[in-house]
Amino acid sequence: LLQVGASMGLPGMVGSIVCMHWKWKNGPAGWQGQYQGRNPSPNVILEAVASQDLWILHYYFGTPGSCNDLNVLHRSSVFNPLLNGYAPRVNYMVNGNYYDTGYYLTDEIYPKWATFIQSVKLPQTPKDRLFATAQESVRKDVERAFGVLQSRWGIIRKPARSWDQVKLHKIMKTCIILHNMIVEDERDTYIGYDNPQEYMEEYGEEMAGTVENPEYDVGYICDIHQYVENNNNMQDPRRHMALRHDLIEHI
């Protein structure tokens, strides 16, 4: 995935993250208040991370519709591997500087963490405008993934009729698994699809030392001090600004 991100001009990118609301038609009447947010009807939120070819890498489903994207983020398990120290090790270079943490493309509501890259809200220079165009165009991938997911499976395109949360989760999980199976079978037929293996063979010498094969650690880090350090590094706004500046110069 880091290789695919590099082929799109955004080295180190893991995917785009966004939330989708699924209307819960037959939810229990006593729960409708907490599941009713900006929409007039109760709904359940799906948080997902998708890559350029619509592959859904991560999902977190079941948050009440009254929550916003930040509430979903703090409930989600998307950063548990990074905080606990068993996420794949990555290493890439942007604008002459080395980084060891992948990042997600998001919109402006997300915080300025080292693992998030937002667009430039009011671009003034040609470089900022170019970066904003590139970031926003790639970020649309996850929204396209939601559109394809709903077009394939009418059960999640229409309001949910089950009253049981467990059944809703099983339905959503099944649809995502089937969606990924289809993407895996058909991705080589997509227009503009870049095969990561062919990309590495063509640009292997240029990318040498910038993208390493993922290495996994077995087990969790038990040291609370290491956990806190990982959390501080992930939420460091200085790393965020440095990475975004390097990405702007790189593009």
C-alpha positions as CSV (number, residue, x, y, z in Angstrom):
1,L,0.0,0.0,0.0
2,L,2.9,2.3,0.7
3,Q,4.2,1.4,-2.8
4,V,0.8,2.2,-4.3
5,G,0.8,5.6,-2.5
6,A,4.3,6.4,-3.8
7,S,3.2,5.7,-7.3
8,M,0.4,8.3,-6.9
9,G,2.9,10.9,-5.9
10,L,2.2,10.6,-2.2
11,P,4.9,8.4,-0.6
12,G,4.1,6.9,2.7
13,M,0.3,7.2,2.2
14,V,-1.7,4.3,3.6
15,G,-5.2,5.3,2.5
16,S,-8.0,7.7,3.0
17,I,-10.2,7.7,6.1
18,V,-13.9,8.9,6.3
19,C,-17.2,8.0,7.9
20,M,-20.5,6.8,6.3
21,H,-24.0,6.9,8.0
22,W,-26.4,4.0,7.6
23,K,-30.0,4.8,8.4
24,W,-31.4,2.6,11.1
25,K,-35.1,2.4,10.3
26,N,-36.2,-0.2,12.9
27,G,-33.9,0.8,15.8
28,P,-35.4,0.6,19.3
29,A,-37.5,3.7,20.2
30,G,-35.6,4.2,23.4
31,W,-32.2,4.5,21.5
32,Q,-33.3,6.8,18.8
33,G,-32.1,9.9,20.7
34,Q,-28.5,8.9,20.8
35,Y,-28.5,7.5,17.3
36,Q,-30.0,10.7,15.8
37,G,-27.4,13.3,14.8
38,R,-27.6,15.9,12.1
39,N,-29.9,13.6,10.1
40,P,-33.5,13.6,11.1
41,S,-33.6,9.8,11.4
42,P,-31.5,7.4,13.6
43,N,-28.3,6.1,11.9
44,V,-25.2,4.1,12.6
45,I,-21.7,5.2,11.6
46,L,-19.2,3.2,9.6
47,E,-15.6,4.4,9.7
48,A,-13.5,3.0,6.9
49,V,-10.0,3.4,5.4
50,A,-9.8,2.7,1.6
51,S,-6.9,2.7,-0.9
52,Q,-6.9,3.9,-4.5
53,D,-8.3,0.7,-5.9
54,L,-11.3,0.8,-3.4
55,W,-9.8,-1.9,-1.2
56,I,-11.2,-1.4,2.4
57,L,-8.2,-1.8,4.7
58,H,-10.0,-1.0,8.0
59,Y,-13.5,-0.6,9.2
60,Y,-15.1,0.3,12.6
61,F,-18.9,0.0,12.7
62,G,-21.5,0.7,15.4
63,T,-21.0,4.2,16.6
64,P,-24.3,6.1,17.3
65,G,-25.2,8.7,14.7
66,S,-25.1,11.5,17.2
67,C,-21.2,11.3,17.2
68,N,-19.0,13.3,14.9
69,D,-15.9,12.0,13.1
70,L,-13.7,12.9,16.1
71,N,-15.8,10.9,18.5
72,V,-15.7,7.9,16.1
73,L,-11.9,8.3,15.8
74,H,-11.4,8.1,19.6
75,R,-13.5,5.0,19.8
76,S,-11.9,3.3,16.8
77,S,-9.2,0.8,16.9
78,V,-7.4,2.1,13.8
79,F,-4.3,3.2,15.7
80,N,-4.1,0.3,18.2
81,P,-1.3,-1.5,16.3
82,L,0.8,1.7,16.2
83,L,0.2,2.6,19.9
84,N,0.9,-1.0,21.1
85,G,4.1,-1.3,18.9
86,Y,3.1,-4.1,16.5
87,A,2.3,-2.1,13.4
88,P,4.4,-2.8,10.3
89,R,7.6,-0.8,10.2
90,V,7.8,1.6,7.3
91,N,10.5,3.9,6.1
92,Y,10.2,6.4,3.3
93,M,11.9,9.6,2.2
94,V,10.1,12.9,1.2
95,N,11.9,16.0,0.2
96,G,15.2,14.6,1.5
97,N,13.8,13.8,5.0
98,Y,13.1,10.3,6.3
99,Y,9.9,9.3,8.0
100,D,8.9,6.0,9.8
101,T,5.2,6.4,10.2
102,G,2.5,6.0,7.5
103,Y,-0.3,8.5,7.3
104,Y,-4.0,8.8,6.2
105,L,-5.6,11.5,4.1
106,T,-8.5,13.2,5.9
107,D,-10.6,16.3,5.8
108,E,-10.3,19.3,8.0
109,I,-12.2,18.0,11.0
110,Y,-9.5,15.6,12.0
111,P,-6.7,16.9,14.3
112,K,-3.2,17.8,13.2
113,W,-1.5,14.5,14.0
114,A,1.6,13.0,12.4
115,T,-0.6,10.2,11.1
116,F,-3.1,12.6,9.3
117,I,-2.6,14.8,6.3
118,Q,-5.3,17.3,5.5
119,S,-5.6,19.6,2.5
120,V,-4.6,23.2,2.5
121,K,-7.9,25.0,3.5
122,L,-7.2,28.3,1.7
123,P,-4.3,27.8,-0.7
124,Q,-2.6,31.0,-1.7
125,T,0.5,29.8,-3.6
126,P,0.8,27.6,-6.7
127,K,2.4,24.9,-4.6
128,D,-0.4,24.9,-2.1
129,R,-3.0,24.8,-4.8
130,L,-1.3,21.9,-6.5
131,F,-1.1,19.9,-3.2
132,A,-4.7,20.7,-2.3
133,T,-5.8,19.4,-5.7
134,A,-3.8,16.2,-5.4
135,Q,-4.8,15.5,-1.8
136,E,-8.5,16.1,-2.4
137,S,-8.6,14.0,-5.6
138,V,-7.0,11.0,-3.8
139,R,-9.2,11.4,-0.7
140,K,-12.2,10.9,-2.9
141,D,-11.2,7.2,-3.2
142,V,-12.8,6.3,0.0
143,E,-16.0,8.0,-0.9
144,R,-16.0,6.2,-4.2
145,A,-15.5,3.0,-2.2
146,F,-18.7,3.7,-0.2
147,G,-20.6,4.4,-3.4
148,V,-19.4,1.1,-4.9
149,L,-20.2,-0.8,-1.7
150,Q,-23.7,0.5,-1.6
151,S,-24.3,0.0,-5.3
152,R,-23.3,-3.7,-5.0
153,W,-25.3,-4.5,-1.9
154,G,-28.8,-3.1,-1.7
155,I,-29.2,-4.2,1.9
156,I,-26.9,-1.4,3.1
157,R,-28.1,1.1,0.5
158,K,-31.6,1.0,2.0
159,P,-32.5,1.7,5.6
160,A,-31.6,-1.1,8.1
161,R,-34.7,-3.0,9.1
162,S,-33.2,-5.1,11.8
163,W,-33.5,-4.0,15.5
164,D,-30.4,-6.0,16.6
165,Q,-27.0,-4.3,16.6
166,V,-25.2,-7.6,16.3
167,K,-27.0,-8.4,13.1
168,L,-26.3,-5.0,11.6
169,H,-22.6,-5.5,12.3
170,K,-22.6,-9.0,10.7
171,I,-24.4,-7.6,7.6
172,M,-21.8,-4.7,7.2
173,K,-18.9,-7.0,7.8
174,T,-20.1,-9.5,5.2
175,C,-20.7,-6.9,2.6
176,I,-17.1,-5.4,3.2
177,I,-15.6,-8.9,2.9
178,L,-17.4,-9.7,-0.3
179,H,-16.5,-6.2,-1.7
180,N,-12.8,-6.8,-1.0
181,M,-13.0,-10.2,-2.7
182,I,-14.4,-8.6,-5.8
183,V,-11.7,-5.9,-5.7
184,E,-8.9,-8.5,-5.3
185,D,-10.3,-10.4,-8.3
186,E,-10.8,-7.5,-10.6
187,R,-8.2,-4.8,-9.6
188,D,-5.9,-5.7,-12.4
189,T,-8.6,-4.7,-14.9
190,Y,-9.1,-1.2,-13.5
191,I,-8.1,1.7,-15.8
192,G,-5.0,3.4,-14.5
193,Y,-4.2,0.6,-12.0
194,D,-0.6,0.5,-11.0
195,N,0.7,-2.9,-10.0
196,P,2.9,-2.4,-6.9
197,Q,5.3,-5.2,-8.0
198,E,5.7,-3.7,-11.5
199,Y,6.2,-0.3,-10.0
200,M,9.0,-1.6,-7.7
201,E,10.7,-3.4,-10.6
202,E,10.7,-0.2,-12.7
203,Y,11.7,2.2,-9.9
204,G,13.4,-0.2,-7.6
205,E,16.7,1.6,-7.6
206,E,15.2,5.0,-7.1
207,M,13.0,3.7,-4.2
208,A,15.8,1.6,-2.6
209,G,15.9,2.4,1.1
210,T,12.7,4.4,1.1
211,V,10.1,1.6,1.4
212,E,10.9,-1.5,3.4
213,N,9.0,-4.8,3.6
214,P,6.6,-4.7,6.6
215,E,7.9,-6.4,9.7
216,Y,5.5,-7.4,12.5
217,D,6.2,-7.7,16.2
218,V,4.5,-10.5,18.0
219,G,2.6,-9.5,21.1
220,Y,1.8,-6.1,22.8
221,I,4.1,-3.6,24.5
222,C,3.6,-3.9,28.2
223,D,5.6,-0.8,29.1
224,I,3.2,2.1,29.7
225,H,6.0,4.6,29.2
226,Q,6.5,3.3,25.6
227,Y,2.8,3.5,25.0
228,V,2.7,7.1,26.1
229,E,5.7,7.9,23.9
230,N,4.1,6.3,20.9
231,N,0.9,8.3,21.6
232,N,2.8,11.6,21.9
233,N,4.7,10.9,18.7
234,M,1.5,10.1,16.8
235,Q,-0.2,13.3,18.0
236,D,2.8,15.6,17.5
237,P,1.6,18.6,15.5
238,R,5.2,19.6,14.6
239,R,5.7,16.3,12.8
240,H,2.4,16.9,11.0
241,M,3.4,20.3,9.8
242,A,6.9,19.1,8.8
243,L,5.5,16.1,6.8
244,R,2.9,18.3,5.0
245,H,5.5,20.9,4.1
246,D,7.7,18.1,2.7
247,L,4.8,16.6,0.7
248,I,4.0,20.0,-0.7
249,E,7.6,20.5,-1.9
250,H,7.7,16.9,-3.1
251,I,4.6,17.2,-5.3
